[in-house]
Amino acid sequence: MDFSLIIQVVQSVFFSETVLFIILGVVLGIFFGAIPGLTAVLAVVILIPLTYGMDTLTGISMLLGAYVGGISGGCVSAVLLGMPGTPSSFTTVWDGFPLAKNGQGRKALGIAIIGNMVGSLFGFLVLITIAPQLAKISLSFTSFEYTLIILFTIITVVSLSGESVIKGVLMSVLGLSILTIGIDPTTGSDRNTFGLEFLVSGVSPIAAMIGLLVVSKLFEELEEIHEKTVIPPPVKGGGGILSFNEFKHSIANFIRSGLIGTGIGILPGIGSSLANFVAYDQTKKRSKQPDTFGKGNIQGIIASETANNAVVGGALIPLLTLGIPGDAITAMLIGGLQIQGLQPGPLLFSEQPLLILGLFVSFFIAVIAMFFLMITVGIPFFSRILSVSKDYILPIVIVMSLIGSFSISNDISNVWITIIFGILGYIFKKNSYPILPLVITLLLGTMLEKNLRHSLLVSEGSLIPFFTRPISVVILLLIVGTVLFSIRKHIKESNY
């Protein structure tokens, strides 16, 4: 493409109202991502109607801003409240919150924001350089590969279940059982509804997740409602920026987590919910001090936040080149493009090259805007949460959580699901049952069932294709490696 044309597009974005709407999208995304119960998906959904009266580039750029801001904002409540604002920041809680409790909330949040920026820029570079080639790889995935990669995800999560792998397995089985409630995705018949009408539509994974991750945490906080603050105030001068030495020792982690996030983002339908788990797991396995993870190790924060933001660039690859959504948010972006009379796919690159270039520029602006807004305004503003009494914080969080649950499909049933799973989550935690395997199984279990049943239908009940397809064999080797690692870890720990 002509360099002068590139300069023209850059100027048209920078020196127009488009940049203002990008910033608006980023701000709204950060706000929704930072509040447990609200998500980046909801931020994009709310903004889509506003794009009707905008030109295509401005409207889609605003949605991209909300996407970047929403994924990034999830680290705020993960670090400061111990509640992930979005599923993509779940593992950020494990090391971010312990740091905050030790008075290093600003530092933990600053590290998370740096991870957000690095991950986003990593995904951006992949998007603009090798998008068509990487999209072809994801296109070669069939139901056999998807079945195995989801199974690999669940096994990986179980291996991180804590002291009892058996409890982790039981929680995953419970999640799969819950997903059998509602309409059978293949036959269309009701199953396991127990005659209750509100169960016909099944259990919303997002509503259940809000209950398990947020409401259950609120019940725990209510036990100590007499305490003045949620966690100790931050140490003065914490800064929230990585030292040069810390950054130098984190380069490999940034690159590895960026690769993981981008790679997972390219796979349609997987998304950032998986990326942060896998990146965290791989970083912990490669650490010389794995015992420090979960106790305030900054590498855990870097892995989680770098990977989940790298997903954004990765997820845009199948969206723009194939018209396939990489996650729930890019599915909404397809709706935004269709509103403008455009169909994402290979023809979009040849028919609308200026639009594609404009979206690349807008994505870059959104990343830079997110970083500076979070560093300059976000850390000072959100850190004030540390000095606010629980009497004010907890009611706001519970209300926003229930509003977020209801807004999933404007169905009051989701509110009841959130409350029920909040109670269950509290009971599970009190009895040392890990919540994570249940959460990830609820998020990916339906996809596992659909792909497994489709695979068996295609192969007429034979399992042989799972062991003969090249990509399937690679994933199977990863599964075997993870299982062996877990067994070795269990044996090693039992000897102490």
C-alpha positions in Angstrom: 0.0 0.0 0.0 1.2 3.5 -0.8 3.0 5.1 2.2 1.3 8.5 1.5 -2.1 6.7 1.7 -1.1 5.3 5.1 -0.2 8.8 6.4 -3.5 10.1 5.1 -5.5 7.4 7.0 -3.5 8.1 10.2 -4.2 11.8 9.9 -7.9 11.2 9.2 -8.2 9.2 12.4 -6.0 11.4 14.7 -7.4 14.7 13.6 -11.1 13.9 13.6 -14.0 13.1 16.0 -13.0 9.4 15.6 -10.2 9.7 18.2 -12.7 11.2 20.7 -15.1 8.3 20.3 -12.2 5.8 20.7 -11.4 7.4 24.0 -15.1 7.4 25.0 -15.2 3.6 24.2 -12.0 3.0 26.2 -13.3 4.9 29.3 -16.7 3.1 29.2 -14.9 -0.2 28.7 -12.6 0.4 31.7 -15.6 1.3 33.8 -17.5 -1.8 32.9 -14.5 -4.1 33.2 -13.5 -2.7 36.6 -16.9 -3.4 38.2 -17.5 -7.1 39.0 -20.7 -8.3 37.3 -20.3 -6.0 34.3 -18.2 -7.0 31.4 -16.6 -5.7 28.2 -19.4 -7.6 26.3 -22.0 -5.4 28.0 -20.0 -2.2 27.2 -19.9 -3.1 23.5 -23.6 -4.0 23.5 -24.6 -0.7 25.0 -22.5 1.2 22.5 -23.7 -0.6 19.3 -27.0 1.4 19.0 -24.9 4.6 19.1 -23.1 3.5 15.9 -26.2 3.8 13.8 -25.6 7.5 13.1 -21.9 7.3 12.7 -19.6 6.6 9.8 -18.3 3.1 9.7 -14.8 3.8 10.9 -15.8 5.9 13.8 -18.5 3.5 15.0 -16.4 0.4 14.8 -13.4 2.2 16.3 -15.5 3.2 19.3 -16.4 -0.5 19.8 -12.8 -1.5 19.5 -12.0 1.1 22.3 -14.6 -0.5 24.5 -13.1 -3.9 23.8 -9.6 -2.9 24.8 -10.8 -0.9 27.8 -13.1 -3.7 29.0 -10.5 -6.4 29.0 -8.0 -4.1 30.7 -10.4 -2.9 33.3 -10.9 -6.3 34.8 -7.6 -6.1 36.6 -8.8 -3.3 38.8 -11.2 -5.2 41.0 -9.1 -8.3 40.7 -6.2 -6.5 42.3 -8.0 -4.2 44.7 -11.0 -6.3 45.8 -9.9 -9.8 45.0 -12.9 -10.1 42.6 -12.2 -10.5 38.9 -14.0 -7.8 37.0 -14.0 -10.1 33.9 -13.3 -13.8 33.5 -10.1 -12.8 31.7 -8.6 -11.5 35.0 -9.4 -14.5 37.2 -5.8 -15.5 37.7 -4.8 -11.9 38.3 -6.5 -12.2 41.7 -4.2 -14.9 42.8 -1.1 -12.7 43.0 -2.5 -9.2 42.6 -4.8 -9.3 45.7 -2.1 -10.6 48.0 0.1 -7.7 47.0 -2.7 -5.3 47.6 -3.3 -6.8 51.1 0.4 -6.1 51.8 -0.1 -2.5 51.0 1.3 -2.7 47.4 -2.0 -2.3 45.6 -0.7 0.6 43.4 2.3 -1.5 42.4 0.2 -4.5 41.5 -2.2 -2.4 39.5 0.6 -0.7 37.7 2.2 -4.0 36.8 -1.2 -5.3 35.5 -1.6 -2.1 33.4 1.9 -2.6 31.9 1.0 -6.2 31.1 -2.2 -4.9 29.5 -0.3 -2.6 27.2 2.4 -5.1 26.3 -0.1 -7.8 25.5 -2.3 -5.5 23.5 0.7 -4.2 21.4 1.9 -7.8 21.0 -1.5 -8.8 19.6 -1.6 -5.7 17.4 1.8 -6.5 15.8 0.6 -10.0 15.0 -2.7 -8.7 13.6 -1.1 -6.3 11.2 1.7 -8.6 10.0 0.6 -12.2 9.7 -3.2 -12.1 10.1 -4.0 -14.0 6.8 -1.5 -16.8 7.5 -2.5 -17.4 11.1 -6.2 -17.3 10.2 -5.6 -20.2 7.8 -4.3 -22.3 10.7 -7.4 -21.8 12.8 -9.5 -22.6 9.7 -8.0 -26.1 9.6 -9.4 -26.8 13.1 -12.4 -29.2 13.1 -14.6 -30.5 15.8 -12.0 -33.1 16.7 -9.4 -30.5 17.5 -11.8 -28.3 19.4 -12.9 -31.2 21.5 -9.4 -31.9 22.5 -8.3 -28.4 23.1 -11.3 -27.8 25.4 -10.5 -31.0 27.2 -6.9 -29.8 27.6 -8.2 -26.6 29.1 -10.3 -28.3 31.7 -7.4 -30.7 32.6 -5.0 -27.8 32.9 -7.4 -26.0 35.3 -7.9 -29.2 37.4 -4.1 -29.5 37.7 -4.1 -26.0 39.2 -6.9 -26.9 41.7 -4.8 -26.6 44.8 -4.3 -29.3 47.4 -6.9 -31.8 46.1 -7.0 -32.8 42.5 -9.9 -35.1 43.3 -12.0 -32.2 44.4 -11.1 -30.4 41.2 -12.3 -33.3 39.1 -15.5 -33.4 41.1 -16.1 -29.7 40.5 -15.5 -30.2 36.7 -18.0 -33.1 36.7 -20.5 -30.9 38.5 -20.1 -28.2 35.9 -20.6 -30.6 33.1 -23.7 -32.0 34.8 -25.2 -28.5 35.3 -24.8 -27.8 31.6 -27.0 -30.8 30.8 -29.9 -28.8 32.2 -32.1 -27.1 29.5 -32.6 -27.8 25.8 -30.5 -30.5 24.2 -28.4 -28.7 21.6 -28.7 -31.6 19.2 -32.2 -32.9 19.6 -33.9 -29.8 20.8 -35.7 -31.6 23.6 -35.9 -30.6 27.3 -33.6 -32.4 29.7 -33.1 -32.3 33.4 -35.4 -29.3 34.0 -37.3 -31.0 36.8 -40.5 -29.4 35.6 -39.2 -25.9 36.4 -39.9 -23.5 33.5 -37.0 -21.2 34.2 -34.6 -24.1 33.7 -35.8 -24.7 30.2 -33.4 -22.2 28.8 -30.6 -23.7 30.8 -28.1 -22.2 33.3 -26.4 -19.1 32.0 -22.6 -19.6 32.5 -22.0 -15.9 32.9 -24.8 -15.6 35.5 -23.4 -18.6 37.4 -19.9 -17.2 37.1 -21.0 -13.9 38.6 -22.4 -15.8 41.5 -19.4 -18.0 42.0 -16.8 -15.3 41.7 -18.4 -12.2 43.0 -21.5 -12.9 45.2 -19.7 -15.7 47.1 -16.8 -13.3 47.8 -19.4 -10.8 49.1 -20.7 -13.4 51.5 -17.1 -13.9 52.8 -16.6 -10.2 53.2 -19.9 -9.9 55.1 -18.3 -12.1 57.8 -15.9 -9.3 58.5 -18.2 -6.3 57.8 -17.0 -4.6 61.0 -13.6 -3.9 59.4 -13.3 -0.4 58.2 -11.5 -1.1 54.9 -11.5 -3.9 52.4 -7.7 -4.2 52.5 -4.9 -2.1 54.0 -4.2 1.2 52.4 -1.4 1.3 49.8 2.2 2.1 50.9 3.0 5.7 50.0 5.3 6.0 47.0 4.4 2.6 45.7 4.6 3.9 42.2 3.1 1.0 40.5 5.8 0.8 37.8 8.1 -2.1 37.2 11.8 -1.5 38.0 14.3 -2.0 35.2 15.6 -5.1 36.9 12.1 -6.5 37.3 11.2 -5.7 33.7 14.4 -7.4 32.4 13.6 -10.6 34.3 10.0 -10.4 32.9 10.8 -10.2 29.2 10.6 -13.9 28.6 7.2 -14.0 30.5 5.9 -11.1 28.4 6.8 -12.8 25.1 5.6 -16.2 26.2 2.3 -14.9 27.5 1.8 -12.7 24.5 2.3 -15.7 22.2 -0.2 -17.8 24.3 -2.8 -15.0 24.3 -2.5 -14.2 20.6 -2.6 -17.9 19.7 -5.7 -18.6 21.8 -7.3 -15.5 20.5 -7.0 -16.7 16.9 -9.0 -19.9 17.8 -12.7 -19.0 17.3 -14.9 -19.2 20.3 -12.1 -19.8 23.0 -11.3 -16.2 24.1 -9.4 -14.6 27.0 -11.1 -16.8 29.6 -8.7 -19.6 28.7 -5.6 -17.4 27.8 -5.0 -16.2 31.4 -5.2 -19.7 32.8 -2.8 -21.2 30.3 -0.3 -18.4 30.5 -0.3 -18.4 34.3 0.1 -22.2 34.3 3.0 -22.1 31.9 4.7 -19.2 33.8 4.4 -21.1 37.1 5.8 -24.3 35.6 8.9 -22.4 34.3 9.5 -20.5 37.5 12.4 -21.3 39.8 10.1 -20.3 42.7 6.7 -21.9 41.9 5.7 -21.8 45.6 5.6 -18.0 45.6 2.8 -18.0 43.0 -0.5 -17.2 44.7 1.3 -15.2 47.4 2.1 -12.0 45.5 4.5 -13.0 42.6 4.5 -10.2 40.0 5.1 -12.8 37.3 1.7 -14.2 37.8 0.1 -10.8 37.3 2.2 -10.2 34.2 1.3 -13.6 32.7 -2.4 -13.2 33.2 -2.8 -9.6 32.0 -0.4 -9.9 29.1 -2.1 -13.0 27.8 -5.7 -11.7 28.2 -5.0 -8.5 26.3 -3.0 -10.2 23.6 -6.2 -12.1 22.9 -7.8 -8.9 21.5 -5.4 -8.7 18.6 -5.6 -12.5 18.0 -9.4 -12.5 18.1 -9.6 -9.8 15.5 -7.7 -12.0 13.0 -10.4 -14.5 12.3 -13.0 -11.8 12.6 -11.5 -9.6 9.9 -10.1 -12.2 7.6 -12.7 -15.0 7.9 -15.8 -13.4 9.4 -15.5 -15.8 12.4 -15.8 -14.4 15.9 -12.8 -15.2 18.1 -14.9 -14.6 21.3 -18.2 -13.1 22.5 -17.0 -9.5 22.1 -15.9 -10.0 18.5 -19.3 -11.6 17.8 -20.8 -8.3 18.8 -18.3 -6.5 16.6 -19.6 -8.5 13.6 -23.1 -7.1 14.5 -21.6 -3.6 14.5 -20.1 -4.2 11.0 -23.3 -5.7 9.7 -25.2 -2.6 10.9 -22.9 -0.6 8.6 -23.8 -2.9 5.7 -20.4 -4.7 5.8 -19.6 -8.4 6.0 -16.2 -9.2 7.6 -14.1 -11.7 5.6 -11.4 -11.9 3.0 -13.3 -9.6 0.6 -13.3 -6.9 3.3 -9.5 -6.5 2.8 -9.7 -6.2 -1.0 -12.9 -4.0 -1.1 -12.3 -1.8 2.0 -8.5 -1.5 2.4 -8.8 2.0 3.9 -11.3 0.9 6.5 -9.0 -2.0 7.5 -6.0 0.3 7.8 -8.2 2.8 9.8 -9.2 0.0 12.2 -5.6 -0.9 12.7 -4.8 2.7 13.5 -7.8 3.0 15.8 -6.7 -0.2 17.7 -3.3 1.3 18.3 -4.8 4.5 19.6 -7.1 2.6 21.9 -4.2 0.7 23.4 -2.2 3.9 24.1 -5.3 5.7 25.4 -6.0 2.8 27.7 -2.5 2.8 29.1 -2.3 6.5 29.8 -5.8 6.7 31.2 -5.2 3.8 33.6 -1.7 5.0 34.7 -2.5 8.7 35.1 -6.2 8.6 36.2 -7.0 5.0 36.9 -4.4 4.2 39.6 -5.0 7.3 41.8 -8.8 7.0 41.3 -9.3 3.3 41.8 -6.7 3.1 44.6 -9.2 5.2 46.7 -11.3 2.1 46.8 -8.8 0.9 49.5 -10.0 3.6 51.9 -13.7 3.2 51.4 -15.7 1.4 54.0 -17.2 -2.0 53.2 -20.5 -0.5 54.2 -20.5 1.4 50.9 -18.6 -0.9 48.6 -20.4 -4.2 49.2 -24.0 -2.8 48.4 -22.7 -1.2 45.2 -20.9 -4.4 44.1 -23.9 -6.6 44.8 -26.3 -4.3 43.0 -24.1 -3.9 39.9 -23.5 -7.7 39.9 -27.3 -8.4 39.8 -27.8 -5.7 37.2 -25.0 -7.3 35.1 -26.6 -10.7 35.5 -30.1 -9.5 34.5 -28.6 -7.6 31.5 -27.2 -10.8 30.0 -30.6 -11.6 28.4 -33.0 -9.3 30.3 -34.2 -12.3 32.2 -34.9 -12.3 35.9 -34.0 -16.0 36.0 -30.4 -15.1 35.6 -30.6 -13.1 38.8 -31.8 -16.1 40.7 -29.1 -18.2 39.1 -26.5 -15.7 40.3 -27.8 -15.7 43.9 -28.0 -19.6 44.0 -24.5 -20.0 42.7 -23.3 -17.3 45.0 -24.5 -19.4 48.0 -23.1 -22.6 46.4 -19.7 -20.8 45.9 -19.6 -19.7 49.5 -20.3 -23.3 50.7 -17.7 -24.7 48.3 -15.1 -22.3 49.5 -15.8 -23.1 53.2 -15.3 -26.7 52.5 -12.1 -26.2 50.4 -13.5 -27.1 47.1 -11.8 -25.2 44.2 -14.2 -22.8 42.3 -12.0 -22.5 39.2 -12.6 -25.9 37.6 -16.4 -25.4 38.0 -16.2 -21.9 36.4 -14.1 -22.9 33.4 -16.2 -26.0 32.8 -19.4 -23.9 32.8 -17.8 -21.5 30.3 -16.5 -24.2 27.9 -18.6 -27.3 28.7 -21.4 -26.6 26.1 -18.8 -26.1 23.4 -17.2 -29.4 24.5 -20.5 -31.3 24.2 -21.3 -29.9 20.8 -17.9 -30.6 19.3 -17.7 -34.1 20.8 -21.1 -35.1 19.6 -20.4 -33.7 16.2 -17.1 -35.5 16.0 -18.7 -38.8 16.9 -21.5 -38.2 14.4 -18.9 -37.5 11.6 -16.8 -40.5 12.5 -19.8 -42.8 13.1 -18.8 -43.3 16.7 -15.2 -44.0 16.1 -12.4 -42.4 18.2 -9.7 -43.1 15.7 -9.6 -39.6 14.1 -8.7 -38.2 17.5 -5.4 -40.2 17.3 -4.7 -39.8 13.6 -5.2 -36.1 12.8 -1.8 -34.3 13.1 -3.1 -31.3 15.1 -5.1 -33.6 17.3 -2.0 -35.7 18.1 -0.1 -32.5 19.2 -3.0 -31.5 21.5 -3.1 -35.1 22.9 0.6 -34.9 23.7 -0.1 -31.7 25.6 -2.9 -33.4 27.5 -0.7 -36.4 28.4 2.1 -34.0 29.5 -0.2 -32.0 31.7 -1.5 -35.2 33.3 2.0 -36.6 33.9 3.1 -33.3 35.4 0.1 -33.3 37.8 0.8 -36.9 38.9 4.5 -36.1 39.4 3.6 -33.0 41.4 1.2 -34.9 43.6 3.7 -37.7 44.3 6.4 -35.1 45.1 4.1 -33.2 47.5 2.9 -36.4 49.2 6.5 -37.3 50.0 7.0 -34.2 52.1 
